[in-house]
Amino acid sequence: MSVVIVIPARFASTRYPGKPLVELRGAGGQARSLIRRSWDAAVGVRGIDRVIVATDDDRIRDHALAFGAEVAMTSPDCRNGTERCAEAVATLGLTPEIVVNLQGDAPLTPAWFVEDLVAGLRADPDAQVATPVLRCTGAMRADLIADRHAGRVGGTTAVFGHEGRALYFSKEVIPFVPGDVAPDAPSPVFHHVGVYAYRPAALAEYATWPEGALERLEGLEQLRFLERGRHVRCVEVEARGRQFWELNNPQDVPRLEQMMQDMAMM
């Protein structure tokens, strides 16, 4: 077994309880749950040996089994998706080369984002973790800023240094950019895409560490790796004309549905 995708999903989300079972209507009017759409995105990735939904909730388990997913039950004590992935891999006794965490709130994730992510981790033997980043247009940057001004915790941004080594991730829009950026122009802001590829040893080690101070403040699980000095590689991916957004708040539902309409996604 080479590459396994785990989709962590919990019902008791602080910001959006029941989020995995929220239905999104595609271009044809068909409603599918968020977890189903995330599963569909995962099984469309090339070079994947297995896709597993990891949850602690019977409602999500039953729903996922009904549409044919493999499910691993995990503890309600998992503090984030990375811990849930680590527990699922350990519980099932998996020994893959790479574990991919495709978080269950990113159903618009194109297959090539994950394929490029896996290739990026394989190409960097010093990296223990890799995660994709997407350069924001001026319009995307403006949407992120608007969310923050409205008091909503929206998308995450990333800054990175030499050869893509991550420096920091934040719910604030970083780096600071003086002035405006034209809507269609590229900006120096990178939107972090909520997908991770781990080497199994790093994933197992993560689960043994206590929550980090920056991780707690930002609510970003990947900061635990940075706080422990681990090498996280940011892999730049290209939209190729696709729109991308994550479902973080109830207000994101119409935004995602409009994007699916625009892209003729069923």
N, C-alpha and C positions, 0 to 999 in steps of 0.2 A: 504494500500500500504506500502510495507516494504523497498525495495531497488530499486532505479531508477538509470539508467546509462544515463548520458548526454555526448554527444560527441561534444565539441566545435570546430567549424571550421570556419576560416576566409580566404577570398581570398587574401587579401592585406598583406600577410606576408612580413616582411622586408627582411629576408634572402632568401625566396623562394616564390615569388608571384605565386598564383594559385596552391599551393601545394596540397590542398585537391582533386583537379581534375586530378592530375598527375596519369598516368596509370602505374601499375606494372604487369608484366607478371609472372604468376605462372608456376609450373612445366609442366602443360599441354599446355602452350603457350597462355592461355586465359588472356587477359588484363582486369583488373578491376581497377577502380580508388582507390586512397588511402582512400577516405572517405567510399567507398563501402566496402573495405577490413576491415576497422576499424569497420564498422557496423556489418559485418559478425562475427568479433571477439566478439563483444558485445553480440549479440544474442545467442552466444554459451555458455554464462556464466550461470551456474545453479543458481536458487534462485533469479532471476531478474524479477521484475514486469513490467518494461517498459524501452524502449530505445528511446532516443530522440536526434536528431541532432539539435544543436543550432548554428545558423549562422546569419550573417547580410547581406549575399550576395544572390541575386536572382538566380545566376547561380548554386551555391551550393544547394540552396533550390530546384530548379527545378530538378536537377540531383538526389538528395536524394529522392524526392517524386517519381521519375520515377522508382526507384528500390524498392519502398515500405516502405521507412522510414517515421517515424513521425518527423516533423520538427517544431521547435520553432524559430521564427524570433526575433532577439535581436538587440540592438543598436550598431551602428558602433563605439560608444564611449567606449565600453568595452576594457580595456587595456590588458586583458589576459583571458585565458580559465576559470579561477576560477570565475572572474567577470561575464563572459558569462553564466556559469552554474547557478550562483546565480540569474541572471536576468531571465533565462529560468524557473527556479523553481518558482520564484515569479510571473511571468507572467501567468504561467499555473495554479497557485494556488495549487501546489503540497504540500503534507504533509507527506513525507516518513520518515522512521526511519533513513535511510542513503542515501546520494547522492554520486554516484560514477562519477568522472570525468575521462573518458577514452579519452585521447587526441587523436585527429585524425591523429597523425603522428606515431602511434605505432601499425601497423596492425599485427605484429607478436606476440602480447601479448597473451600468453596462457590463457585459461579460468581459470585455477587454480591460476594464479597470482591474479586475481580479487576476486575469491572465498576466497583465503587465506587472502587477504587484508580486506575484509568485516568481516571475522571471527576475525582477529586481532583487529579491531576497537571495535567490540562487546565485546571482552575479556578484554579491557582496558577502564574502565569507566572514567578514568581521561583524556584520550586523546580526543581532539576535531577533530583531523585530523589523518589519517593514509596514508602511502604511501609505496609501495614495493621497496625493494632493492635486488639486485642480486650480489652475490660474484663473482668478476672477476677472471677468470683464468689469467695466465701470458699473454696469447695471447690477451685476451680482454683488459687487461691493456695496452699492447703495442699498440693496435689499438687506444685507447683513447689518448695516448701520441703522437702517430703519427699525429693524427688530430690536436692536439694543435701545434705541431712543424710546420705543414703545414699552420697554420693560420686559420684553420677551427674551428668553434664552434661546437664541436661534442657532445657526451653524457655528462651527469651530474653525478658527484659522490657525495656520502653522507658519513658523519661520524656521529656516534650516540653513546650514552652512556648507562647507566644502563637501563635494560629492554627495549632497543630499542628507548629510547627517543632521537630525532634528536638534534644534536648539530649544524650542518651546512651542506649546500649543495653548490656545486661549479661547475663551468664549467672547473676549473682546476682539475688535477688528484690528489686527496687527499685521505688519508694521504701520506706524503712523504715516499717512500720505498727505503732504500739504496740497491743498487745492482739490479740485474736482477731476474726475477721470471721465472722458466721454463714454456714453453707454456701451458702445460696441468696441471700445479700445481695451487692450490688455492692461491690467493693473499689476502692481507689485505684491498684491495680496493673494494668498493661496488659501482656498477653501479646503479644509481637511475632510476627506471622504471617510465615513465611519466603517472602514474595513481594516483588518489587521492580518498579517501573516507572521506566524511565530515559528521559531525552531522549538521543538517539543521541550528541550531542556530549559529554555528560557520561560516557557509557559508554566512549567511545573514549578520553577523557582519563584515566579511571580506570586503564586498562590500561598507561598510561605511567608511573604513579607506583610507587615502591617500597612494599613493605608497611609499614604504620604500626606504631608501637610498641604502641598500645592495641589495634589490630586483632590483633596477634600474641598479646598477653596473653589477650584474651578469646576469640580464635578467631572473631571476628565481622567479616565482610568489609565491612559497611556503615560501620564505624567509619573506614575509610580516607577516605570522603567527609567525615565530620565533622572528622577531623584536618586535612584540607585546607581547612576552612572553607566547604564547600559546603552549600547549603540542602537538607536532607532533610525532606520533609513526612511526618508521621504521619497517616494517614487512619483515623479510627475506623470500624470496621465492626461490624455487629450479627450475633449468632449466629442469631437467629430460630429458636431451639429446636434448632439443630444443635450437636452436640458437635464439638470440634476438638482435635486433638493432632498432633504430628509424630513421625515415627519417627527417634529419635536414637540409641537403644540397643536391643540385642536384647530387653530387658525391655519395650519399648514394643509389641512385636508383639501379645501377648494383649490389651493395653489397646486398641489400634486395632481388633482383631477384635471385641472386646466392644462398642465404640462402633458399629461397622458393624451388629452384631446389633441393638443398641438402636434404631438409625435405619432398620432394614430396608434397608440398602444391600447390593445384590447384589455 
